[in-house]
Amino acid sequence: MLELDLQRVSQGEAPSDEDFRQWCELALRQRTADSELTIRLVDEAEGRELNRTWRQKDYATNVLSFPADVPDELLDIPLLGDLVICVPVVAREAAEQGKPLMAHWAHLVIHGCLHLLGYDHTEDAEAEEMEDLERQLLAELGHPDPYAEH
């Protein structure tokens, strides 16, 4: 079962709670254990501050993933981690890239959830595996390939 804490602190428009739940459950379905995660929807100031603090990059990015790093013996909850999504960046990227807004939202939530599961894209082989899985999951939702040229 998924325990989802959705924190809406951005003034921008974002998808429904049901949309976020659907995308998370799809991305996490390979995980047999229960999962608990938080998604925090922020504006650019908070997104920039977090990206600067944790990644030493002085700009707001679309999604930040913070996997839980708590030993199982210390905490008896299935804490997966946190996603921070910058609402205005998502909207701007979708418009700039000519992508449907809901498809871009779905992609970023799935992308972030996969990071929480340990997927990464720093090495080419890892990136290919992660992107293939993202394409597959988004296709199940009826969304186009997020990596296709527009």
Secondary structure by P-SEA (a helix, b strand, c coil): ccbbbbbccccbbbbcaaaaaaaaaaaacccccbbbbbbbbbcaaaaaaaaaacccccccccbbbbccccccccccccccbbbbbbaaaaaaaaaaacccaaaaaaaaaaaaaaaaaccccccaaaaaaaaaaaaaaaaaaccccccccc
